[in-house]
């Protein structure tokens, strides 16, 4: 069963974290449904929201990998509704 989730990330040092972040997201392109990134150049951070649809294991795997990137905070909200 699949679920819809939103992954929110704040990159506190975007220049250092962005390439790794994008590479990991690309590995999961099969579950990514949408992505929005907002650079806060003056503040030196980037805010990224990714909407995904996949199994809980896939979503947690992606979230876990993103959360291991230095200077990156990640939170995920997963729907309770299961989708076939």
PyMOL commands that set and color helices and strands:
alter all, ss='L'
color gray80, all
select helices_A, chain A and resi 14-27+56-67
alter helices_A, ss='H'
color red, helices_A
select strands_A, chain A and resi 3-11+32-40+45-54+72-78
alter strands_A, ss='S'
color yellow, strands_A
deselect
rebuild
show_as cartoon
